[in-house]
Amino acid sequence: MNFYYLMKKASDKSKKGLEKEIELHFINKNLDCLWFDIFYFFKHIISTYFILE
């Protein structure tokens, strides 16, 4: 499961629940994929922002 998928899955959850999932995800994630996941995380936010705008 990558971070982009996690964000899509959790997008309808509460902020607190989402923060907990992100925290657990980072604990379990190896650092080799971290920057790649952050890139997809911001790409998801930017694309969502432009869709809603």
N, CA, C and O atoms as a printed pandas DataFrame, in Angstrom:
     atom_number atom_name residue_name chain_id  residue_number  x_coord  y_coord  z_coord
0              1         N          MET        A               1    0.846   -1.185    0.000
1              2        CA          MET        A               1    0.000    0.000    0.000
2              3         C          MET        A               1    0.888    1.244    0.000
3              4         O          MET        A               1    1.716    1.413    0.894
4              5         N          ASN        A               2    0.722    2.100   -0.980
5              6        CA          ASN        A               2    1.517    3.326   -0.985
6              7         C          ASN        A               2    0.745    4.499   -0.385
7              8         O          ASN        A               2   -0.451    4.397   -0.111
8              9         N          PHE        A               3    1.440    5.600   -0.189
9             10        CA          PHE        A               3    0.879    6.746    0.516
10            11         C          PHE        A               3   -0.267    7.380   -0.265
11            12         O          PHE        A               3   -1.247    7.836    0.323
12            13         N          TYR        A               4   -0.142    7.409   -1.589
13            14        CA          TYR        A               4   -1.201    7.971   -2.426
14            15         C          TYR        A               4   -2.508    7.206   -2.237
15            16         O          TYR        A               4   -3.576    7.803   -2.097
16            17         N          TYR        A               5   -2.410    5.880   -2.236
17            18        CA          TYR        A               5   -3.582    5.047   -2.019
18            19         C          TYR        A               5   -4.157    5.282   -0.633
19            20         O          TYR        A               5   -5.375    5.351   -0.466
20            21         N          LEU        A               6   -3.290    5.404    0.359
21            22        CA          LEU        A               6   -3.732    5.666    1.727
22            23         C          LEU        A               6   -4.510    6.973    1.814
23            24         O          LEU        A               6   -5.546    7.043    2.476
24            25         N          MET        A               7   -4.007    8.012    1.141
25            26        CA          MET        A               7   -4.688    9.300    1.181
26            27         C          MET        A               7   -6.057    9.229    0.504
27            28         O          MET        A               7   -7.033    9.786    1.007
28            29         N          LYS        A               8   -6.124    8.548   -0.627
29            30        CA          LYS        A               8   -7.418    8.397   -1.309
30            31         C          LYS        A               8   -8.398    7.636   -0.431
31            32         O          LYS        A               8   -9.567    8.009   -0.331
32            33         N          LYS        A               9   -7.927    6.582    0.198
33            34        CA          LYS        A               9   -8.760    5.745    1.043
34            35         C          LYS        A               9   -9.272    6.519    2.253
35            36         O          LYS        A               9  -10.404    6.326    2.696
36            37         N          ALA        A              10   -8.417    7.402    2.781
37            38        CA          ALA        A              10   -8.743    8.096    4.025
38            39         C          ALA        A              10   -9.359    9.477    3.801
39            40         O          ALA        A              10   -9.625   10.195    4.765
40            41         N          SER        A              11   -9.587    9.855    2.553
41            42        CA          SER        A              11  -10.005   11.222    2.260
42            43         C          SER        A              11  -11.359   11.579    2.881
43            44         O          SER        A              11  -11.634   12.753    3.128
44            45         N          ASP        A              12  -12.204   10.575    3.135
45            46        CA          ASP        A              12  -13.520   10.849    3.713
46            47         C          ASP        A              12  -13.539   10.676    5.234
47            48         O          ASP        A              12  -14.594   10.796    5.856
48            49         N          LYS        A              13  -12.382   10.395    5.835
49            50        CA          LYS        A              13  -12.319   10.207    7.284
50            51         C          LYS        A              13  -12.104   11.543    7.984
51            52         O          LYS        A              13  -11.803   12.556    7.353
52            53         N          SER        A              14  -12.266   11.517    9.300
53            54        CA          SER        A              14  -12.030   12.734   10.064
54            55         C          SER        A              14  -10.546   13.072   10.070
55            56         O          SER        A              14   -9.700   12.216    9.812
56            57         N          LYS        A              15  -10.238   14.350   10.370
57            58        CA          LYS        A              15   -8.850   14.799   10.367
58            59         C          LYS        A              15   -8.016   14.008   11.372
59            60         O          LYS        A              15   -6.883   13.624   11.080
60            61         N          LYS        A              16   -8.572   13.769   12.543
61            62        CA          LYS        A              16   -7.837   13.042   13.573
62            63         C          LYS        A              16   -7.552   11.610   13.127
63            64         O          LYS        A              16   -6.442   11.109   13.303
64            65         N          GLY        A              17   -8.552   10.961   12.553
65            66        CA          GLY        A              17   -8.362    9.607   12.062
66            67         C          GLY        A              17   -7.330    9.556   10.944
67            68         O          GLY        A              17   -6.521    8.631   10.870
68            69         N          LEU        A              18   -7.370   10.562   10.077
69            70        CA          LEU        A              18   -6.415   10.644    8.972
70            71         C          LEU        A              18   -4.993   10.829    9.492
71            72         O          LEU        A              18   -4.062   10.178    9.019
72            73         N          GLU        A              19   -4.830   11.724   10.472
73            74        CA          GLU        A              19   -3.512   11.939   11.068
74            75         C          GLU        A              19   -2.971   10.658   11.685
75            76         O          GLU        A              19   -1.781   10.363   11.568
76            77         N          LYS        A              20   -3.839    9.895   12.341
77            78        CA          LYS        A              20   -3.399    8.642   12.953
78            79         C          LYS        A              20   -2.952    7.647   11.886
79            80         O          LYS        A              20   -1.941    6.966   12.058
80            81         N          GLU        A              21   -3.691    7.557   10.794
81            82        CA          GLU        A              21   -3.296    6.651    9.705
82            83         C          GLU        A              21   -1.967    7.068    9.094
83            84         O          GLU        A              21   -1.123    6.220    8.803
84            85         N          ILE        A              22   -1.775    8.375    8.897
85            86        CA          ILE        A              22   -0.507    8.862    8.340
86            87         C          ILE        A              22    0.640    8.521    9.285
87            88         O          ILE        A              22    1.697    8.062    8.853
88            89         N          GLU        A              23    0.420    8.754   10.593
89            90        CA          GLU        A              23    1.446    8.456   11.592
90            91         C          GLU        A              23    1.824    6.981   11.556
91            92         O          GLU        A              23    3.009    6.648   11.534
92            93         N          LEU        A              24    0.840    6.100   11.551
93            94        CA          LEU        A              24    1.101    4.665   11.486
94            95         C          LEU        A              24    1.806    4.294   10.189
95            96         O          LEU        A              24    2.696    3.443   10.178
96            97         N          HIS        A              25    1.408    4.932    9.106
97            98        CA          HIS        A              25    2.014    4.655    7.803
98            99         C          HIS        A              25    3.500    5.010    7.810
99           100         O          HIS        A              25    4.325    4.247    7.308
100          101         N          PHE        A              26    3.842    6.179    8.383
101          102        CA          PHE        A              26    5.244    6.587    8.414
102          103         C          PHE        A              26    6.067    5.700    9.332
103          104         O          PHE        A              26    7.238    5.442    9.054
104          105         N          ILE        A              27    5.467    5.223   10.435
105          106        CA          ILE        A              27    6.184    4.307   11.328
106          107         C          ILE        A              27    6.544    3.019   10.589
107          108         O          ILE        A              27    7.639    2.483   10.758
108          109         N          ASN        A              28    5.618    2.531    9.774
109          110        CA          ASN        A              28    5.810    1.248    9.088
110          111         C          ASN        A              28    6.542    1.360    7.753
111          112         O          ASN        A              28    6.871    0.345    7.139
112          113         N          LYS        A              29    6.795    2.578    7.305
113          114        CA          LYS        A              29    7.335    2.795    5.960
114          115         C          LYS        A              29    8.863    2.811    5.991
115          116         O          LYS        A              29    9.459    3.338    6.930
116          117         N          ASN        A              30    9.484    2.247    4.991
117          118        CA          ASN        A              30   10.941    2.418    4.918
118          119         C          ASN        A              30   11.259    3.728    4.202
119          120         O          ASN        A              30   10.492    4.187    3.355
120          121         N          LEU        A              31   12.399    4.321    4.551
121          122        CA          LEU        A              31   12.700    5.680    4.107
122          123         C          LEU        A              31   13.024    5.781    2.624
123          124         O          LEU        A              31   12.986    6.874    2.058
124          125         N          ASP        A              32   13.342    4.657    1.986
125          126        CA          ASP        A              32   13.642    4.686    0.551
126          127         C          ASP        A              32   12.456    5.195   -0.260
127          128         O          ASP        A              32   12.650    5.861   -1.277
128          129         N          CYS        A              33   11.253    4.900    0.163
129          130        CA          CYS        A              33   10.048    5.271   -0.586
130          131         C          CYS        A              33    9.404    6.555   -0.068
131          132         O          CYS        A              33    8.401    7.015   -0.614
132          133         N          LEU        A              34    9.981    7.130    0.983
133          134        CA          LEU        A              34    9.318    8.237    1.675
134          135         C          LEU        A              34    9.132    9.458    0.780
135          136         O          LEU        A              34    8.034   10.011    0.705
136          137         N          TRP        A              35   10.207    9.886    0.095
137          138        CA          TRP        A              35   10.104   11.081   -0.741
138          139         C          TRP        A              35    9.185   10.842   -1.934
139          140         O          TRP        A              35    8.475   11.749   -2.369
140          141         N          PHE        A              36    9.201    9.627   -2.459
141          142        CA          PHE        A              36    8.300    9.278   -3.553
142          143         C          PHE        A              36    6.843    9.397   -3.104
143          144         O          PHE        A              36    5.998    9.908   -3.839
144          145         N          ASP        A              37    6.560    8.923   -1.895
145          146        CA          ASP        A              37    5.204    9.013   -1.349
146          147         C          ASP        A              37    4.804   10.455   -1.068
147          148         O          ASP        A              37    3.659   10.842   -1.303
148          149         N          ILE        A              38    5.750   11.251   -0.564
149          150        CA          ILE        A              38    5.453   12.665   -0.308
150          151         C          ILE        A              38    5.106   13.386   -1.614
151          152         O          ILE        A              38    4.191   14.208   -1.655
152          153         N          PHE        A              39    5.846   13.067   -2.675
153          154        CA          PHE        A              39    5.548   13.639   -3.988
154          155         C          PHE        A              39    4.107   13.315   -4.406
155          156         O          PHE        A              39    3.378   14.199   -4.855
156          157         N          TYR        A              40    3.700   12.057   -4.259
157          158        CA          TYR        A              40    2.332   11.680   -4.632
158          159         C          TYR        A              40    1.296   12.311   -3.709
159          160         O          TYR        A              40    0.197   12.657   -4.142
160          161         N          PHE        A              41    1.655   12.461   -2.425
161          162        CA          PHE        A              41    0.766   13.116   -1.474
162          163         C          PHE        A              41    0.469   14.551   -1.908
163          164         O          PHE        A              41   -0.691   14.963   -1.935
164          165         N          PHE        A              42    1.515   15.314   -2.249
165          166        CA          PHE        A              42    1.308   16.701   -2.689
166          167         C          PHE        A              42    0.635   16.765   -4.053
167          168         O          PHE        A              42   -0.175   17.656   -4.308
168          169         N          LYS        A              43    0.970   15.824   -4.929
169          170        CA          LYS        A              43    0.310   15.776   -6.233
170          171         C          LYS        A              43   -1.195   15.557   -6.056
171          172         O          LYS        A              43   -2.004   16.159   -6.761
172          173         N          HIS        A              44   -1.558   14.693   -5.110
173          174        CA          HIS        A              44   -2.967   14.434   -4.824
174          175         C          HIS        A              44   -3.656   15.685   -4.276
175          176         O          HIS        A              44   -4.768   16.015   -4.690
176          177         N          ILE        A              45   -2.999   16.376   -3.351
177          178        CA          ILE        A              45   -3.573   17.596   -2.776
178          179         C          ILE        A              45   -3.765   18.661   -3.859
179          180         O          ILE        A              45   -4.818   19.295   -3.937
180          181         N          ILE        A              46   -2.735   18.849   -4.694
181          182        CA          ILE        A              46   -2.813   19.874   -5.741
182          183         C          ILE        A              46   -3.923   19.544   -6.741
183          184         O          ILE        A              46   -4.693   20.423   -7.129
184          185         N          SER        A              47   -4.004   18.282   -7.157
185          186        CA          SER        A              47   -5.031   17.906   -8.121
186          187         C          SER        A              47   -6.430   18.043   -7.513
187          188         O          SER        A              47   -7.364   18.472   -8.190
188          189         N          THR        A              48   -6.571   17.677   -6.230
189          190        CA          THR        A              48   -7.858   17.838   -5.545
190          191         C          THR        A              48   -8.226   19.308   -5.440
191          192         O          THR        A              48   -9.381   19.679   -5.644
192          193         N          TYR        A              49   -7.239   20.151   -5.121
193          194        CA          TYR        A              49   -7.477   21.590   -5.003
194          195         C          TYR        A              49   -7.996   22.167   -6.317
195          196         O          TYR        A              49   -8.955   22.938   -6.322
196          197         N          PHE        A              50   -7.364   21.795   -7.430
197          198        CA          PHE        A              50   -7.783   22.340   -8.722
198          199         C          PHE        A              50   -9.136   21.790   -9.158
199          200         O          PHE        A              50   -9.891   22.479   -9.844
200          201         N          ILE        A              51   -9.451   20.560   -8.770
201          202        CA          ILE        A              51  -10.764   20.004   -9.087
202          203         C          ILE        A              51  -11.852   20.755   -8.321
203          204         O          ILE        A              51  -12.910   21.060   -8.873
204          205         N          LEU        A              52  -11.587   21.050   -7.043
205          206        CA          LEU        A              52  -12.582   21.740   -6.219
206          207         C          LEU        A              52  -12.675   23.230   -6.538
207          208         O          LEU        A              52  -13.719   23.850   -6.335
208          209         N          GLU        A              53  -11.593   23.793   -7.033
209          210        CA          GLU        A              53  -11.542   25.252   -7.278
210          211         C          GLU        A              53  -12.461   25.677   -8.423
211          212         O          GLU        A              53  -12.532   26.861   -8.750
